[in-house]
Structure formats: structure tokens, C-alpha cells
Amino acid sequence: MVNALRMSAKDFAIFVPSYSLAPHAQYPTQLVEGLDVLRFLIEEEGKLASNIVIGGDSAGGNLVLGILSHISHPHPRISGGFVPDEPFAGALMLCPWVTFDQRWPSVERNRMKDSIPLLPNSIHAKYFLGNMPSDWYNEPLKAPLEWWMDLSARRLLLLTGEDDIMVDSHQAFAKILATANPYNMETVVAPREGHVAPVLDLMLGDRREFASSKTMKEWLLSCL
């Protein structure tokens, strides 16, 4: 990914924040930290939101959606109200958590195909939320269509894998997001890929180029 961006001769930098993990730090800690990172880049480092692409996979994808939600609808439990004065260049979500509901057909259908045969325990509400309630910031699929209109990102990309145990919930959410943002939303379901395949399968020794990786590279280059 980085090599492809370098070969494009476009000026870019990758900033990877480290945020606190559940269950030691629970919601909305991660959302607060994500917003603080963006506030630092824009207000202290002088970066333009229009030059920033935010992205994340799995829990990180959930965080991206939480950030977009907060900017459009400030979270009642988060003070400071950080709102950039212009949209981000893009928002990328790779296999994001969109629901805590584990009853989707793809959970059973892809149980023997995915690299994670069961939903990770950390997705369960009690680990991530603690005593906090489920809401539209942490469980995006519950939010109504109107919630997702006029998001602060010029382009949106949701990537998932055909063999991801969460693919049914991803596709259900993608339909809502695409309806609310018909001109700048793209959804890609990569054939024969499981949950966050470019990361998890690579860790398991699969060195091939994934269709989702190629899509991400092309999309990121078009955002720069």
C-alpha cells in the first residue's frame, strides 16, 4: 500500500494513532481519543481536513463512523465539540463493526471460511460498552437514514469480504449509507475474502494481493 502511494509521486503522509483498547478503556474513550487526534492534526499542526483521509478496519472502522457521527451530531457525553470547517477528503471503512447483533446469517454461513470463526468477544457490548448504553455512535446500523446525510467527507468507501462473518450486516449498513449519500458512497464486496483479509490473512502467511487491497490503493490515490 505504502509503496504504491510512493510510486504515484504524490505528496502524502500516514498517521497511525494509538488508542486505548477495551475492556481496559471503554466507550466513549476511543471516540474521544480519535477526535483529539484529528483536533491535533488540524488545529495544532495546521493540516487541512480537505487533505485528510480517515480510515480504519473492524473496530477502527466503527471509530471512523463514530467520528463522522459526532461531527454531524455532537455526542452529548463529549465536551469540546470539535468540528472541522470543511469535509475530510475521504472516509474509508474496512469491515467495520456496525452492530453487536450476532444473529446475522453470514455468521453461520461463513463460520468455516473466515479467519475468525466466531465474532470476537471484544465485539460483545459488555466488553466495549461496559455500563454505557448502545447508541447510534457505537452501533451505526441502528441509526436512521437521516442521521447519515451530509457527512463531513467528500468520498466514502466501505469494503468487506464475501466470506466475512459480518458481511450481511456490512451490506445492510452500506445500503443505508449509500441511500443517504448517493453521489459519493462506494461499496465493494471482495470475492472469497474474510474479515479484514489484507491484515488478518497476511498475518497468517497469505502473501497474495487481495482485491480489497487493490481497491483501497486505487481509491486512496484518487483522493490525493
PEUR-V354299 format. One record per run of one state. SS is the DSSP state (H for helix, E for strand, C for the rest). FROM is the first residue (numbers start at 1). TO is the last residue. If there is no record, write none. Layout:
# PEUR-V354299
[[SS:FROM:TO] [SS:FROM:TO]]
This chain:
# PEUR-V354299
[[C:1:1] [H:2:7] [C:8:28] [H:29:44] [C:45:48] [H:49:51] [C:52:52] [E:53:57] [C:58:58] [H:59:72] [C:73:87] [E:88:88] [C:89:89] [E:90:94] [C:95:104] [H:105:109] [C:110:120] [H:121:123] [C:124:124] [H:125:128] [C:129:139] [H:140:142] [C:143:144] [H:145:148] [C:149:152] [E:153:153] [C:154:155] [E:156:161] [C:162:166] [H:167:180] [C:181:184] [E:185:190] [C:191:196] [H:197:203] [C:204:210] [H:211:223] [C:224:224]]
